[in-house]
Amino acid sequence: MEERIRFGCQNLINALPILHGLSPAQETSDAPRLEIVRDTPAILARMLHEQLLDVAVVPAVEYLRNTDYVIASPVCIACCGPVESVRLYCRKPPDRIETLALDASSLTSAILVRVLLARRYGVEPHCTISGVGHDLSQIQTDAVLVIGDGALVIDPRGFQVLDLGEEWFRMTGLPFVFALCCCRRGANLGDVPERLEKSLADGLKSVEDIAAAVSGPMGIDRERLVRYLTQSIRYHLGLAEQQGLLRFFHEIFNCGLWHEERGLEFYAHQQASE
């Protein structure tokens, strides 16, 4: 039977540079076949938990909650300042928000918004889950969280808009990591971590082409997408991003949203034979 590794990645524009160099034509005969699954962050988290995936870019809170996960690759989805695609649309001033609708596809951002509202604005609103399209007119809550491509195209008129990446940076001075590439401790991923880094490097060299391909269907200006993928999104889990991630775990613990903090553990090839 052909060896395969099941890799999950979010079905959002910001994941396209990660996937750019993972075409079957670029696989070698002696490497496991990479089966790519694309879905929402929340569904990818469930699939990795249920062992339907071997490795995946999943919400950062999943790493915190699952102590059998390790960080498989420095490839991530992060920002340092405004992120553009994770936004809170407010009908009231943030310090008066009592009800909040959360994006059903989000896990990390759903926790981040509660941390920011508690720490920066002193409120702990009642939260509900609501699938949100591009029209916010039907939302009855004081605020609604929207993540992903939808946040890039929603008409914000009538709302005060908080960019959660910008809010985090104002509070901490650190980057924020929305998603991490995770696998289980002891997994055998072969050369997949290296292939992901190479694919990302190829993708970042091809951002103009990626933006040109999706700008029309999305109805977004091509130059804006280039800026989004090259300036708003950061893809490498460097030291500053690691500090931001650990600070997030600390804030989650302090706000009573999880019962413990966690350090960072990284995948190593020798784990597979231990």
N, C-alpha and C positions, 0 to 999 in steps of 0.2 A: 504494500500500500504506500502511495506517495506521502511523504512527510509534509505536513502543512502546519502553519502557525496562524491562528485566527487573530487578526488585529482590528480593533475597533477605533474609529475616529469620528468626531462629530460632523454632522451634515450641515456645516455652516461655512460661510465664505472664508472665515479666518483659519479654517483647517486646510484650505487648498494648497498653500505652500508646503505643508507637511507631506501631503499625498502626491505632490507633483512628480517626484522621481520614482514612484513605486509601481510603474507599469510592468506587466508580465514580461515585456520584451527586455527589461533590464535585469531580470533574475538570471542567476547562473545555475547550471545543471546540478552542482553539488550543494546548493543551498535549499533549505526547506521552502516550499511554495508559501507565499504570503497571501492569505485570504482576507480581503479587506471588507469590513462591515461598517457602514455609516448609519448613524442614527442620532437621536437627541442625546445630550449629556446624561439625562436621567435614565434613559433606556440602556445606554452603554454601561452605566454603573450597575444596573441590575444584571446585565448579561455577564459582566466580569465576575460579579458575586456568585452567579449560578454556574460559573465555569463554562459558559458558552463562548467565551473569548479567552485567549491565552495572555494577551497584553492589550491595553487600551489607553487612550487619552480620556481620562475620566475626571469628574469634578474633584477638586482638591480635597474637599471634605471627606471623600470616600477613602482617601489614604489615612486620614485621621481616624476614621471610624473602623477601619479594618486593619488590625495590627499584623495580619499575615501578608499584607501588601508591602512591596518595596518599590522604589522609584527605578523604572527600567531604563530610562534614557533622560538626558537633560532637555530633550524636546518638550516644550510646554506651551500653554497659552497664558500670556501674562500682559501686564501693562505697567507703565510708570507715569501716572497722570491720567488724563482723560482717555477712556477706552472706546467711547462712542456707541458700542453695541451692548452695553449693560446700563440701563437707565431707569430711574424712578420718576414717574409722571405724577405730579401732585396737584390735587384740587385745592388743598389747603397748605398754609405754611408748614414746613416739615415738623416744627415743634408742636403742631396741633393735630397731627395725623392720629386717628384712632382706629381706622380700619384700612387694611392693606391687602390687595390681591396679588398673589405671587404667580409668576410664570410657571406653568406646569412642567416645562422641560428643564427647569433649573434646579440645582441642588446647592452649589457653592454660593451663587448670587443670592439665593433665598436666605442663606445664613448671613452673608455679608450685609445685606440691607438691614437686617434686624440688629446686627452689631453697630452699624453706623447710626441708625436712628436712636438706639439706646445711648451710645457714647457721645455722639455729637449734638443730638437734639433732645435727649432726655425723655423719649417716648417709647412705649412698648405696645404697638398696635395689635389688635386682633387680626389674625392672618387667615385668609382663605386661599384656595387654589383656583385659578381661573385661566383657561386657555385664552390668550389674547391675540387677535388678529391685528390688522393695520388700523382699525377704527376703534378709538377709545371712547366713543360717545356712549356706549352701552354700559360702561363700567360705573357701578354705583358706589364703590369704596372711595375713601379719601385719597388713596394713592394706588398705583399699579406698577409692578415691576415687569419690565420687558427686557428679554435678553436676545442676543443673536441678530440675524439679518433683519428681523422686523424692526428693531430699534434704529436701524439705519434709514428707514423709509417712513416711519410714522410721522404724521403731522402733529407737532407739539402745541399748536395754538390752543390757548385756554388752560394750559398746564404750566406749572413751575417744574422744570426738569433738572434732576440731579444726576450727574454722571458718577456712577459708583467708583470708578477708577480714580477720578479726580477727588472725590470725597475721602477715599482711603488715603491718598497721597497727602492731602491737607492735614489729615489726622496723624499720620505716622512718618511722612517723608520717605516712605519705602514703596517699592513696586508691589503689585498685587498679582498673585498667581491664581488664575481661575481653574485651570485644568493641568493635570500631571499625567505623564505616561507611566502606568503602573502594571505590575504583574505580581503573581504570588511568589513568596519566598521559596527558593528551590526550583523555580521554573527553569526550563532549558529553552532559551530563545535563540540559540545559535548566533548568527551575525545580525539579527534583526535590529538591536540597538544601533549598530553602526549604519545599517541600511536606512534607518529613520533619519539619522543625522545627515547622511549624504543626500537623501531625498529632500530634506528641508533646505540644505544649502543650494541644491538645484532649483528648488521652488523660489527661494528668495532672489535668485538671479533672473527669474522669469516672471516677476510680479507684474510687469507691464502686460505680458501676454495673458496672465491669469485675469487681470482686471478687464482687459479688452473682451475676454470671452464671457464674463458674467455681468458686465455693466449693463448691457442691453436688456437681458431677461429680468434683471433686478430693478431696472429703472433708476440706476444710480450713476452719477457722473464718473467716468473712468478715472479721472485724476483724483477724485475723492477716494475711490477704492484703493488706488496706489498709495495714497497717504495713509489710509487706514491700515493697510497691510505692512507698511514699512515704518510708520511712525507711532500709530496708536497701539499696535500689537507687538509684543516682544515674545520671542520663541525659545529663548535659551534660559535654562535654570541656573543662572550664575549666582555668585555669592550674595548680591543684593536681593535677588529674587528669593533665595533661601531664607534670608533674614526676614523678608516680608511674609513668607509662608509661616515661619515659626511665630511671628508676631500675630498673625491671623489665628493660629491655633491657640495662642495665649488669650486673645480677646474672646474667642468662643468659650473657653473655659471660664474666664472671668464673668461673662454674661450668663453663665449657667446653661449654655446651649449644648454642652458636652461635658462628660464627667472627668476627663483627663486631657493633658497635653501629650504631645508626641514629638520625638526627635526625627531626624531624617535618615533613612536607611536606603542604600542604593544596591541595585542588582550587580552581582559579580558572576562571571561565567562559572567559577569554581563551585558556586552554590548548587548547580545542577547535579554535581557528582557527590555532594556531601550526604 
